[in-house]
């Protein structure tokens, strides 16, 4: 082997093809940087225009990936690799992968349906197929929920788009329904007044919407009084817990007992 000839070939390759590859890699790196900067600016523009967070997040994530894939294809073509054969290989592989990953394609279709129909958005508290939590992230294949005890639930979009969805935050207002039980010997009219007074003292009630408090059932050992109160959606749980605490305290002061289940037995000789 002629070492001098080998060295000349290496130097020649470095000054031609090698230099071309180095330039291509630098250009690819700069292209990725430009894509990230461009996507960040577009994202800021969408936020200023108050575009829905769910749509902007998914669109920007997809756009960033597509632009980077196009940059890689341009890099491959620049260094002299035939892109048509790569495209044919990708197409063939795509058909095979599509047949193998029908479930993932169903998730993709479900993600598109969710983005179009918009049953929930990022930040909403929802129940999907029996699982509930705050929507943390929506992608084309999966929806991510964060539970109240900080667990992450990953729901395939195919399931999310085909199951019952309860969105607790879709509307600005919600009604708090609570049933209070009192003993038969207590004055239910007094109990109703206490419930209404407690609701008005919380400060969460919507203006001009009166509190509903009426007897709803005669049980075996108690009279049920159902209270219905309208509040802002974000005040639902504070109102719920405040009512339980305030009503118990006021019932105790007024001598109104909350009965426990009991049975009266009569013995005959």
Phi and psi in degrees as a GROMACS rama.xvg file:
@    title "Ramachandran Plot"
@    xaxis  label "Phi"
@    yaxis  label "Psi"
@TYPE xy
-82.02  106.919  UNK-2
-63.4564  -37.8912  UNK-3
-65.769  -39.4564  UNK-4
-65.8257  -40.9703  UNK-5
-61.6642  -42.7085  UNK-6
-63.1907  -39.9841  UNK-7
-64.3282  -39.4258  UNK-8
-65.2281  -40.5567  UNK-9
-65.1142  -45.5016  UNK-10
-62.0436  -41.5917  UNK-11
-63.4517  -39.8309  UNK-12
-68.4065  -39.5041  UNK-13
-65.1595  -34.4204  UNK-14
-83.0845  -10.1892  UNK-15
-116.736  -85.6102  UNK-16
-66.0165  -42.3749  UNK-17
-60.9597  -44.6595  UNK-18
-63.1457  -36.6238  UNK-19
-63.8989  -41.9016  UNK-20
-65.9115  -42.394  UNK-21
-60.8833  -45.17  UNK-22
-61.9187  -40.8283  UNK-23
-63.1207  -41.3665  UNK-24
-65.4042  -42.5425  UNK-25
-62.6954  -43.2077  UNK-26
-64.0232  -38.4838  UNK-27
-64.6506  -42.0265  UNK-28
-62.1824  -45.5734  UNK-29
-65.8437  -35.9164  UNK-30
-62.441  -42.2  UNK-31
-62.2272  -41.1194  UNK-32
-61.7194  -44.8903  UNK-33
-63.5141  -40.6737  UNK-34
-62.163  -43.418  UNK-35
-63.2265  -43.116  UNK-36
-64.5422  -44.5656  UNK-37
-61.9958  -44.0384  UNK-38
-65.7051  -37.3252  UNK-39
-64.3518  -40.5245  UNK-40
-66.8105  -40.7029  UNK-41
-63.3624  -40.3088  UNK-42
-63.6657  -41.152  UNK-43
-63.2561  -39.8447  UNK-44
-63.3085  -38.8969  UNK-45
-66.3696  -36.3751  UNK-46
-67.7237  -39.3706  UNK-47
-63.886  -34.7402  UNK-48
-82.3975  2.04415  UNK-49
58.8141  39.393  UNK-50
-69.3969  143.663  UNK-51
-51.5771  133.902  UNK-52
-61.0813  -38.4328  UNK-53
-62.6583  -49.037  UNK-54
-65.1709  -45.2845  UNK-55
-63.063  -38.5725  UNK-56
-64.2996  -47.9268  UNK-57
-66.795  -43.8638  UNK-58
-62.5376  -44.3162  UNK-59
-68.9971  -37.2135  UNK-60
-63.8831  -43.3217  UNK-61
-67.4986  -43.6348  UNK-62
-61.5998  -41.8318  UNK-63
-61.9807  -42.9881  UNK-64
-68.1808  -42.0994  UNK-65
-63.8172  -44.2452  UNK-66
-63.8588  -37.7509  UNK-67
-69.5433  -36.4885  UNK-68
-64.517  -41.7731  UNK-69
-63.1531  -37.8385  UNK-70
-64.4422  -39.8933  UNK-71
-65.2986  -40.9087  UNK-72
-63.03  -41.5509  UNK-73
-62.9029  -39.2464  UNK-74
-62.6611  -43.4479  UNK-75
-62.8897  -42.6764  UNK-76
-66.4252  -34.4162  UNK-77
-67.0259  -39.7625  UNK-78
-80.8505  0.560736  UNK-79
103.816  4.76925  UNK-80
-82.8094  135.501  UNK-81
-69.0068  116.263  UNK-82
-79.1089  -24.1067  UNK-83
-64.6202  -40.4913  UNK-84
-67.3224  -36.5047  UNK-85
-65.6663  -41.1534  UNK-86
-62.3454  -41.3946  UNK-87
-63.6702  -40.7414  UNK-88
-65.5332  -41.174  UNK-89
-64.2568  -39.3367  UNK-90
-63.2354  -46.2886  UNK-91
-62.4711  -43.9815  UNK-92
-65.4196  -35.2406  UNK-93
-63.3358  -39.5736  UNK-94
-63.6118  -46.1475  UNK-95
-63.7137  -43.7678  UNK-96
-66.5358  -37.101  UNK-97
-61.9985  -40.069  UNK-98
-67.4345  -35.3419  UNK-99
-78.3846  -25.2252  UNK-100
-117.707  50.6615  UNK-101
-63.3708  -34.8321  UNK-102
-63.0987  -40.0423  UNK-103
-66.7137  -37.3205  UNK-104
-65.6138  -35.8897  UNK-105
-64.4632  -37.8231  UNK-106
-63.8914  -40.1438  UNK-107
-61.7292  -46.168  UNK-108
-62.3177  -39.373  UNK-109
-64.1253  -37.8522  UNK-110
-62.6322  -40.2593  UNK-111
-63.7158  -42.477  UNK-112
-61.596  -42.327  UNK-113
-63.3173  -40.9143  UNK-114
-67.6737  -32.8063  UNK-115
-80.0669  -48.1772  UNK-116
-78.1495  -26.8977  UNK-117
58.5217  52.8253  UNK-118
-71.8599  -22.5519  UNK-119
-154.398  164.328  UNK-120
-136.564  172.333  UNK-121
-61.9285  130.947  UNK-122
99.6689  -13.8801  UNK-123
-76.6581  147.124  UNK-124
-96.6932  118.086  UNK-125
-133.257  164.097  UNK-126
-122.184  123.192  UNK-127
-124.047  112.161  UNK-128
57.4519  35.4045  UNK-129
92.1532  -11.7444  UNK-130
-100.729  132.561  UNK-131
-129.383  151.388  UNK-132
170.287  -178.292  UNK-133
-88.3351  133.168  UNK-134
-68.7496  112.927  UNK-135
-90.7941  -39.2661  UNK-136
-157.992  141.904  UNK-137
-122.982  119.335  UNK-138
-115.551  177.113  UNK-139
-68.7037  -23.2559  UNK-140
-109.059  -31.4598  UNK-141
-137.298  153.27  UNK-142
-113.555  134.124  UNK-143
-110.563  124.158  UNK-144
-111.108  143.668  UNK-145
-110.791  122.312  UNK-146
-78.9871  171.071  UNK-147
-66.7215  -22.9866  UNK-148
-100.221  22.9037  UNK-149
68.3741  33.6208  UNK-150
-96.0502  152.799  UNK-151
-104.493  126.62  UNK-152
-111.141  123.48  UNK-153
-104.043  117.46  UNK-154
-113.63  122.34  UNK-155
-59.9132  137.758  UNK-156
-66.2113  -23.8433  UNK-157
-62.8801  -39.6978  UNK-158
-72.1891  -41.8169  UNK-159
-62.3637  -34.6742  UNK-160
-82.8058  -11.2118  UNK-161
-115.675  0.782982  UNK-162
-113.621  168.255  UNK-163
-68.3199  130.556  UNK-164
-116.822  125.606  UNK-165
-110.372  116.021  UNK-166
-104.435  111.337  UNK-167
-81.2756  -9.84254  UNK-168
-116.803  7.55213  UNK-169
-63.7815  -40.7663  UNK-170
-98.8381  159.153  UNK-171
-77.8041  -21.0848  UNK-172
-126.289  154.293  UNK-173
-140.521  158.325  UNK-174
-104.86  130.601  UNK-175
-94.7143  118.525  UNK-176
-110.398  122.519  UNK-177
-135.625  136.288  UNK-178
-105.516  124.457  UNK-179
-108.755  135.753  UNK-180
-108.472  134.964  UNK-181
-129.48  160.746  UNK-182
-74.665  157.521  UNK-183
-63.5471  -31.0411  UNK-184
-78.0051  -7.13519  UNK-185
-84.8852  158.876  UNK-186
-84.72  108.894  UNK-187
-71.3847  -25.8544  UNK-188
-66.4841  -40.4435  UNK-189
-65.3004  -40.2198  UNK-190
-62.5122  -39.7667  UNK-191
-62.4343  -43.1241  UNK-192
-63.745  -38.3583  UNK-193
-65.1134  -42.2983  UNK-194
-61.9945  -44.6601  UNK-195
-64.2644  -42.8843  UNK-196
-63.4878  -40.8713  UNK-197
-63.8507  -40.5768  UNK-198
-64.3971  -41.6114  UNK-199
-69.6947  -25.3435  UNK-200
-81.2512  -11.7276  UNK-201
-72.6121  -30.7879  UNK-202
84.0515  5.18969  UNK-203
-98.2606  -13.1276  UNK-204
-64.3728  144.811  UNK-205
-72.0408  142.517  UNK-206
-67.0309  146.272  UNK-207
66.696  16.5607  UNK-208
-119.874  103.689  UNK-209
-68.165  155.263  UNK-210
-80.0232  133.322  UNK-211
-95.3439  123.484  UNK-212
-143.596  105.747  UNK-213
-140.978  156.686  UNK-214
-66.4943  128.03  UNK-215
-112.446  -17.1135  UNK-216
-164.7  151.085  UNK-217
-109.394  100.682  UNK-218
-88.6292  178.824  UNK-219
-62.0079  -35.8729  UNK-220
-131.178  12.537  UNK-221
-157.63  160.238  UNK-222
-104.128  128.424  UNK-223
-94.2522  130.827  UNK-224
-117.059  119.437  UNK-225
-97.1853  128.397  UNK-226
-110.676  134.822  UNK-227
-125.889  123.766  UNK-228
-135.43  132.024  UNK-229
-96.5044  130.562  UNK-230
-139.45  171.426  UNK-231
-68.294  151.366  UNK-232
-56.797  -41.0758  UNK-233
-70.8108  -14.4001  UNK-234
-98.2296  7.30819  UNK-235
-59.5366  -56.4579  UNK-236
-70.416  -39.7462  UNK-237
-57.5295  -40.7619  UNK-238
-65.3191  -43.0316  UNK-239
-59.9521  -50.5805  UNK-240
-72.1755  -37.327  UNK-241
-60.7146  -40.7187  UNK-242
-65.3631  -42.7007  UNK-243
-60.2573  -42.0928  UNK-244
-73.6538  -46.0633  UNK-245
-65.7412  -43.4544  UNK-246
-65.79  -40.9344  UNK-247
-60.8554  -43.6895  UNK-248
-63.2401  -44.8665  UNK-249
-72.3226  -34.8584  UNK-250
-61.696  -41.8863  UNK-251
-63.2299  -39.7401  UNK-252
-65.9801  -36.2303  UNK-253
-87.3953  -1.32421  UNK-254
76.0708  20.6104  UNK-255
-90.7279  123.056  UNK-256
-96.0272  144.279  UNK-257
-98.1019  108.037  UNK-258
-73.8132  154.232  UNK-259
-105.784  161.707  UNK-260
-66.2684  130.52  UNK-261
-148.879  162.408  UNK-262
-129.987  129.495  UNK-263
-91.2518  123.68  UNK-264
-110.351  127.278  UNK-265
-108.836  127.577  UNK-266
-105.697  124.367  UNK-267
-109.234  135.062  UNK-268
